[in-house]
Amino acid sequence: MREGWHGDDHLILFDDSEIEAACNRYAISKLLPGYRVLGLRGWDDFIVQDKTGQMYCVPTVPVLPKDLEPFSLPDSFVLEQDERFHNKIKWYVKPIVFGGDPKAGETLAWVSHEEHAQLVLWWNDLYRSIKANTTT
């Protein structure tokens, strides 16, 4: 895994050997069938790739195909390391889609990669459950 700053973006990029495990951890085949997760951009967005090799960013909560935005990385680049954030992922205790405020410091927590995956899955399941109940 490589972590660090690329311009204004903090990136967490999974090594080729980590991608399958990351896809399983985040249940990407359930959240976004046909894609694989390559990493995180700015802690709030997944970097994903489709079967043709095209890269996109999509919010981690909710993960919705309609929110895919084209994204690309240069062929060669260096990530500027920042030990303050090593092995940490920024998480809003109440995600923005549920009314959380990204400017309120008390709604921010730093979590491990495993905790992040659990939170992403839990909040996406809640989002889908609420949407299913409001459309019936």
N, C-alpha and C positions, 0 to 999 in steps of 0.2 A: 504494500500500500504506500502510496506517495501522498503527502499532505503538504499544503502550504499556499502561499499567495501567488496568484497569477494576475497581475494588475490589481483591480479592485475586488476580484473574486477569490474567496478562499475555496480551494478545491481539495477534495479527498478522492483520489483515483485508485481503484482496485487494480492490483496486478492481474495479469491473465489467469494465473493460478487461483485467484480469489473470487473471480467473477461468478462462477457457478454457486459457490457457497453464499455469496451476497444475494444472488437471485433467489435462492432458497430461503435465506433468512428474512428477506423482505417479501416473499411470496409474490414476486413480480409476475409470474405466469398467471396468477389469479387477479392481481391488480391491473396488469397491463399485458394481456396475452400477446405473444409474438415479439416481445421486447426483452432485452437483458439490461441489467443495471451495471453501469461502468463506474459510477461514483456519485459524489454529491457536489453541488455547486452552491456556495454560500450557505451551507447547512440546511437550507429550506427546500432545495430542489434536487431531484434525482437527475443524473446524466444517464440517459438510456440510449440504446441503439436498436434499430429494427433489423430485420433479416437481410436487408439490402446493404447494411453498413451505415445508414444515415443516422446521425446523432441528434438528440433532442434533449431539452430540459423540460421537466414537468414537476409541479409542486409535489412534495411528499404527502401532503394532506390537503384536499383529497387528490388521489391519483386518478385523473380522468383523461381519456384519449383526446378530448376536445381542447385540453390545455397544453398539449405538446407544442413546443416552440423549437424551431431549428436551432442547433447549437453546433459549434465546431471548435476543435482545439488545433493549434498550429502543429505541424509535423514535428517540430523540435522546440522545446521550451524547458525552462527551469522553474521549479516552484521555490519561492522564497520561504524557507522554514520559519516557523513561529512556535517556539516551545510552549507558549502559553496555551495553545490549543491542541497540542499533540494528544492524539487518541481521545479527543473530546468532540462532542457534537452539540451545538447550540439547539435548545429545544424550548419552544413556548409552551408553558404548562397548559394553557388554553389556546389551541391553535387559532390562527386568525380567522379561518372560515367559520369557527364557532363563536366569534366575537372577541377573541383575544386581542390585546393591544401590544404590537411589537415595540412600542416606545416605553411601556411600563416595565421597569426593571424587575419588579417582583414577580412577573410572569415568566421570567427567563431562568432556565436551569441548564447545566452542563451535564450531559449523560454519556455513557459508554456506547460503543457501537451496538452491543447486544440490547441494551435498554432502548436505544433509538429504534431498532427494528421492532421491538415489542410495542413501543408507543405508536409507530407508524401503522402497524397492523391494527391495533386496538382502535385508533381514531378513524382509520379508513373503514373498518367494520361498522363503527357507530354511524359514520356519515352515510354509508350505504343503507343501513337499517332505517335511519330517519327518512332518507329519500324514498325508500320502498314503501314506508308507512304513509307518506304524504301523497303518493301517487296512486294509492288504492282507494 
